[in-house]
Amino acid sequence: MKWSPEQIKVVRAELARAPSKMEGYRRAALATDTTETAVRCLMQRIEASKGRPEPSENDSTLRSALAKYSDALSLRAEASKIKTLERDLDALRQAMDILAAATERPLPPIKRRELKSGMREATAVAMLSDVHSEEHVRLGETPVPNEYNPAIAERSIARFFAGYRWLIDFHRSAFQIRDVVLWLGGDLMSGHIHEELKEHTATPPIETLLWLRPRLAAGIDSLLADPKIERISIPCSYGNHGRNTAKPFRALGATHSYEWLLYQWLASIYEGNPRVQFLADRSAHQYMRVYEWDLHFHHGDETNYQGGVGGVTIPLSKSVAQWDKAKRCHYHHFGHWHQYIDVGRMTVNGSVIGYNAYAMSIKAEPEPPQQAFYILDSKRGKTCKCPIWVRE
């Protein structure tokens, strides 16, 4: 350690007053907030330096030059370290851009195949959002009984995919269903965007991603196990909870979203599989065409709602009117509001987490944990809409 002149003076004074050398080391260590070993080494250096000639002016100049050289070496090493980190970051960005390039391409439109047979052809659409997989809900937090944790989240995700498969099979009695649309609509995780969530969540964001990946992949695999499904189209919208910033970023929201990273990761699993196609571009809004219908997907957090008597459909309808000016769509899909509402052109997804303090704070209607499903008829459009109940 480096000793100051004041500390050396204190050490010498304590050694001079002490009845023994060992006691002096002890007192000096306490007085200078160091250790006895450090005091002993200091005195040994002082003893060893006795009898040496005083440094000359040349010695001081040499010492100063050596110090400057040492500082220059340190700065060079630091600059080299920074360059290495910048290269690593650039390589990571390039790898991320390669992954993102595959998911930024628009989804190929789903087209009618049964043009002469007279068979009714349809696409099954399901929405998965607002899972909040790592969050805890304890009994008594609201008047509506609800309990939630990662174990319940795991069973609920599995039940969602099982329900999706069941509804596809059920509607095959009336429709030829070869295509399915699975929307991953964000807030699959709660993250740590509020201080409260650090206490209400079981895992930090990165661990939550590791938890979600195999469970979502298992669900997609369960759809692939159906040989009658020829293509799974998966548009992905990041939510407001998966961000790593204090406030939402609009233009750069994707690159600050853990969920967007999760979507790229999932897409890489199915790279090369022609039956699975992802759309996970950097926009907060995703679009695809199914038969003659244009579909719009957005998490829903860009709409403000303060609990008015008209419900969330009023501000969402205003938002849809404006978004239709940018790109006119037949059907709009949202999450975020933890309420299952389907008014034809507009579907608001329920939640997997169920009724909790957030739902109560926005005056949401109490409802069971549920997700949205409907059939998109190739001739007549949206029909057979119903919830997928994700808990008993």
Helices and strands as residue ranges (DSSP letters): H 5-17, H 21-32, H 36-49, H 57-104, E 121-128, H 150-171, E 176-184, H 195-200, H 205-224, E 231-235, G 254-256, H 258-269, E 276-279, E 285-290, E 293-298, H 313-326, E 331-334, E 341-342, E 346-348, H 357-361, E 370-377, E 381-389
